[in-house]
């Protein structure tokens, strides 16, 4: 998930010239949507993937959405959709609660709760807890940062980590790491709403059993090419 929009609207409130103006902005409805699509090469396979997220609401209450997934040779890998309600907790931070639906590698729903926002040194982070519909808890941590080389050329280190609190036989994984995605993306903003990118990432699957049907082994280094669209 990507949360740069939190910073934009929060700064707008902080810089409001008068109380009356700030109160009017508090009640205004804003929206933000972003989607990234790319193709990447992992050992022995070329994968296509997507990641979309966005929100609509005021500076204090928002409806957040996200979707992501992978596809290889006509088969889907890990694929999910998430819908969250977020409420302002403190400057640059929201608390969220909602629902996550996972379609692959197995169909399963999750009660979702967490916090997300802007950490020191301008790191955008998200920490989420999940409880599946069969009672299994899990965790996710996300972090990224934009490092401006020029006004248009940006380096973006990123990390996404999923962990299981207890063993999950359906996923073929024990307690601990489920997936780890660590990388560096370089994008060039031809316009802010249109930016091609190249990324280099290292992916690790913590499962200890054979690959599940509908899933593919994508461990190792990936080189990817894609485009980011904002609207």
C-alpha positions as CSV (number, residue, x, y, z in Angstrom):
1,X,0.0,0.0,0.0
2,X,1.1,3.7,-0.7
3,X,0.2,6.5,1.7
4,X,1.9,9.7,0.3
5,X,-1.5,11.4,0.2
6,X,-1.6,11.5,4.0
7,X,1.2,14.0,4.0
8,X,-0.3,16.2,1.3
9,X,-3.7,16.8,3.0
10,X,-2.2,17.0,6.5
11,X,0.2,19.8,5.4
12,X,-2.7,21.7,3.9
13,X,-4.5,21.7,7.2
14,X,-1.3,22.7,9.1
15,X,-0.7,25.7,6.8
16,X,-4.3,27.0,6.8
17,X,-4.2,30.7,7.5
18,X,-7.2,31.0,9.8
19,X,-9.3,28.8,12.0
20,X,-12.4,29.3,9.9
21,X,-10.5,28.2,6.7
22,X,-9.1,25.2,8.5
23,X,-12.5,24.1,9.7
24,X,-13.9,24.4,6.1
25,X,-11.0,22.2,4.8
26,X,-11.7,19.7,7.6
27,X,-15.2,19.1,6.1
28,X,-14.1,19.0,2.5
29,X,-14.2,15.7,0.6
30,X,-10.9,14.8,-1.1
31,X,-9.9,11.7,-3.0
32,X,-6.7,10.0,-4.3
33,X,-6.2,6.9,-6.4
34,X,-3.0,5.2,-7.7
35,X,-2.2,2.1,-9.7
36,X,1.0,0.5,-10.6
37,X,1.4,-2.3,-13.2
38,X,4.6,-4.0,-14.2
39,X,6.4,-7.0,-15.5
40,X,9.3,-8.5,-13.7
41,X,11.8,-11.3,-14.3
42,X,12.4,-13.9,-11.6
43,X,14.5,-17.1,-11.9
44,X,12.9,-19.1,-14.8
45,X,9.7,-16.9,-15.2
46,X,8.3,-13.6,-16.2
47,X,5.6,-12.3,-13.9
48,X,3.0,-9.5,-14.4
49,X,1.7,-7.8,-11.3
50,X,-0.5,-4.9,-10.2
51,X,-0.8,-2.8,-7.1
52,X,-3.6,-0.2,-6.6
53,X,-4.7,1.9,-3.6
54,X,-6.6,5.0,-2.8
55,X,-9.0,6.8,-0.5
56,X,-11.9,9.2,-0.3
57,X,-13.0,11.3,2.6
58,X,-12.1,14.2,4.8
59,X,-9.0,15.0,6.8
60,X,-10.4,13.1,9.8
61,X,-12.4,10.2,8.3
62,X,-11.6,8.2,5.1
63,X,-12.5,5.1,3.3
64,X,-9.3,3.4,2.1
65,X,-9.0,0.6,-0.6
66,X,-6.2,-1.4,-2.0
67,X,-5.7,-4.4,-4.4
68,X,-2.6,-6.3,-5.5
69,X,-1.7,-9.5,-7.2
70,X,0.6,-11.4,-9.5
71,X,0.0,-13.4,-12.7
72,X,2.1,-16.0,-14.5
73,X,1.2,-18.0,-17.6
74,X,-2.5,-17.5,-17.1
75,X,-2.5,-18.4,-13.4
76,X,-2.8,-16.0,-10.5
77,X,-0.4,-15.9,-7.5
78,X,-1.2,-14.1,-4.3
79,X,-4.2,-11.9,-5.0
80,X,-6.1,-9.7,-2.5
81,X,-8.5,-6.8,-2.0
82,X,-8.7,-4.7,1.2
83,X,-11.3,-2.1,2.3
84,X,-10.6,0.0,5.4
85,X,-12.2,2.8,7.4
86,X,-9.5,5.2,8.7
87,X,-9.8,7.9,11.4
88,X,-7.3,10.6,12.2
89,X,-5.3,9.7,15.4
90,X,-2.6,12.4,15.5
91,X,-0.7,14.5,13.0
92,X,0.1,12.4,9.9
93,X,-1.3,9.2,11.5
94,X,-4.6,7.2,11.0
95,X,-5.9,4.2,12.8
96,X,-7.8,1.8,10.5
97,X,-10.2,-1.1,10.7
98,X,-11.9,-3.1,8.0
99,X,-11.8,-6.3,5.9
100,X,-9.2,-8.0,3.7
101,X,-10.2,-10.7,1.1
102,X,-7.6,-13.0,-0.2
103,X,-8.4,-14.9,-3.4
104,X,-5.1,-16.8,-4.0
105,X,-3.4,-19.0,-3.0
106,X,-6.5,-19.8,-1.1
107,X,-9.8,-17.9,-0.6
108,X,-10.0,-16.5,2.9
109,X,-11.3,-13.3,4.6
110,X,-9.6,-11.4,7.4
111,X,-10.7,-8.8,10.0
112,X,-8.1,-6.1,9.6
113,X,-6.9,-3.3,12.0
114,X,-3.8,-1.2,12.2
115,X,-2.1,2.2,12.0
116,X,-0.5,4.0,9.0
117,X,1.2,7.3,8.4
118,X,4.4,9.2,8.2
119,X,7.3,8.2,10.5
120,X,10.5,10.2,11.2
121,X,12.8,10.8,8.2
122,X,9.7,10.8,5.9
123,X,9.1,7.1,5.9
124,X,5.6,6.2,5.0
125,X,4.7,3.1,7.1
126,X,1.8,0.8,7.8
127,X,1.4,-1.8,10.5
128,X,-1.6,-4.2,10.2
129,X,-3.0,-7.1,12.2
130,X,-5.2,-9.7,10.6
131,X,-7.5,-12.4,12.0
132,X,-8.7,-14.8,9.4
133,X,-12.3,-16.2,9.2
134,X,-11.0,-19.4,10.8
135,X,-9.3,-17.6,13.7
136,X,-5.6,-17.5,12.6
137,X,-3.8,-14.2,13.4
138,X,-1.1,-12.7,11.2
139,X,0.8,-9.4,10.8
140,X,2.0,-7.1,8.0
141,X,4.6,-4.3,8.0
142,X,5.1,-1.9,5.1
143,X,7.6,1.0,4.7
144,X,8.8,3.2,1.8
145,X,10.5,6.5,1.3
146,X,10.9,8.9,-1.7
147,X,14.5,10.2,-2.2
148,X,14.5,13.0,-4.8
149,X,17.5,13.0,-7.1
150,X,15.9,15.7,-9.1
151,X,12.3,17.1,-9.2
152,X,11.4,14.3,-11.6
153,X,13.8,11.5,-10.9
154,X,13.0,9.7,-7.6
155,X,14.6,6.7,-5.8
156,X,12.2,4.7,-3.6
157,X,13.4,2.0,-1.2
158,X,10.6,-0.2,0.0
159,X,9.9,-3.1,2.3
160,X,6.8,-5.4,2.8
161,X,6.8,-8.2,5.3
162,X,4.1,-10.6,6.1
163,X,4.3,-12.9,9.2
164,X,2.2,-15.7,10.7
165,X,1.6,-15.8,14.4
166,X,0.7,-19.5,14.4
167,X,1.3,-22.3,11.9
168,X,-1.1,-22.3,8.9
169,X,-1.3,-25.8,7.3
170,X,-3.5,-24.5,4.5
171,X,-0.7,-22.2,3.4
172,X,2.0,-24.7,4.2
173,X,3.9,-22.3,6.5
174,X,4.8,-22.3,10.1
175,X,4.8,-19.4,12.5
176,X,7.1,-16.6,11.4
177,X,7.9,-15.2,8.0
178,X,5.4,-15.7,5.3
179,X,6.7,-13.4,2.6
180,X,9.4,-10.7,2.4
181,X,9.7,-8.1,-0.4
182,X,12.6,-5.8,-0.2
183,X,13.7,-3.5,-3.0
184,X,14.7,-0.2,-4.7
185,X,12.6,1.5,-7.3
186,X,13.7,4.3,-9.7
187,X,10.9,6.3,-11.3
188,X,10.8,9.3,-13.6
189,X,7.8,11.5,-13.4
190,X,7.1,12.7,-16.9
191,X,4.1,14.2,-15.1
192,X,3.2,13.6,-11.5
193,X,0.3,11.4,-12.7
194,X,2.3,9.4,-15.1
195,X,5.7,7.9,-14.1
196,X,7.5,4.9,-15.7
197,X,9.8,3.0,-13.3
198,X,12.4,0.3,-13.0
199,X,12.7,-1.7,-9.8
200,X,15.1,-4.3,-8.4
201,X,13.7,-6.4,-5.5
202,X,14.5,-9.5,-3.5
203,X,11.6,-11.7,-2.7
204,X,11.5,-14.4,0.0
205,X,8.7,-16.9,0.6
206,X,8.8,-18.4,4.1
207,X,6.6,-21.4,3.3
208,X,8.2,-24.7,4.3
209,X,6.1,-27.0,2.1
210,X,5.6,-27.5,-1.6
211,X,4.2,-24.7,-3.8
212,X,0.4,-24.6,-3.5
213,X,-1.9,-24.9,-6.6
214,X,-2.4,-21.4,-8.1
215,X,0.9,-20.2,-6.5
216,X,4.3,-20.0,-8.2
217,X,7.8,-20.0,-6.8
218,X,9.2,-16.5,-7.1
219,X,11.9,-16.5,-4.5
220,X,15.1,-14.6,-5.4
221,X,15.9,-11.4,-7.2
222,X,13.5,-9.7,-9.7
223,X,14.1,-7.0,-12.2
224,X,10.9,-5.2,-13.1
225,X,9.6,-2.5,-15.5
226,X,6.3,-0.7,-15.0
227,X,4.3,2.5,-14.9
228,X,2.6,4.4,-12.1
229,X,-0.7,6.2,-12.8
230,X,-2.4,8.7,-10.4
231,X,-5.9,10.1,-10.8
